[in-house]
């Protein structure tokens, strides 16, 4: 390289120092990093169109979304929150926002900042949305246009019972918006069967790709509403993305090409592993191994029993120990966990199991965690 010293200066700052067990961005699969090293070319070229559409079709199969459209976006998952609201619900109308943590509450902020009314159904950290509560809220608010559900709450390590909740929303004939940012790629999604209207995820979580790419599936019903929606803005107008993909096999603005190449590789890896069932079993085994190890250390979890996340575990600290202390001590040993988040920041730390990791890495992390906890308790 002609300017290798410029590379070295930056590398010294960002070079890998830790084994990652974070909430995201996560460690990337080596195959992903390799394909992302490809030199760039035009995003309007024949080659790009081929890889874009191939990625969309592979993702469609993974999400079991034969109806509607699957689209790729040059932004984070939060951008799709805004797209749901602006394209799916008229200004001034009600949206029932369910919240089991910080990211459910973010959806409320997006709803209200875009001039819609949020009917807030909130739970204490560690709890999941209960179907009966959602049913009652829908009956009290028959004029609500939509419901938001955080499938997997990253801040608390709780997995909502999405199939049951989706049944209730469908019965009341409301739109269903699902934040699956830390769920997509790590637990099952059956878009058509469950009757979801929008489900979105991000590249930097369970797919193990660098950040910068969001992906989502949209129902025919939602897209029909969006086509006729007024004042939906420009950048997050989903109709524009549908038309560009149909006519030009791409996106209206420049896509994050390396991330799309990486996602395509991951979807091929899933296929070569034996398909979605085998891939999701890998995630189940990882999370089970972490929870078993944490129990042996003598610690408990924030998530209520039966609703544990398959991609991230929020661990309760022992009496007198701060979650940040655990995080810093593990960092000192070469392991990057995740700090507690939101209202439970002080009393928890989180262990992510998304992206690229080996079972031997999990064992090593748990061994060190046990030692750290004993040191901090003394």
ABEGO torsion letter per residue (X at the ends): XABAAAAAAAAAAABBABBBBBAOBBBBBAAAAAAAABBBBBAABAAAAAAAAAAAAAAAAAAGBABEBBBBBBBBAAAAAAAAAAAABBBGBBBBBBBAEAAAAAAAAAAAAAGBBBBBBBBBBGBBBBAAAAAAAAAABAABABBBBBABBAAAGBBBBAAAAAAAAAAAGBBBBBBAAAABGABBBBAAAAGBABBBBBAABAAGBBBGBBBBBBBAAAAAAAAABBGAEAAABAAAAAAAAAAAGBBABBBBAAAAAAAAAAAAAAAAAGEAAAAAAAAAAAAAAAAAAAAAAGBBBABBBGABBAABBBBBBBBGBBAAAAAAAAAAAGBBBBBBBEAAAAABBBBBABEBBBAAAAAAAAAAAAAAAAAAAX
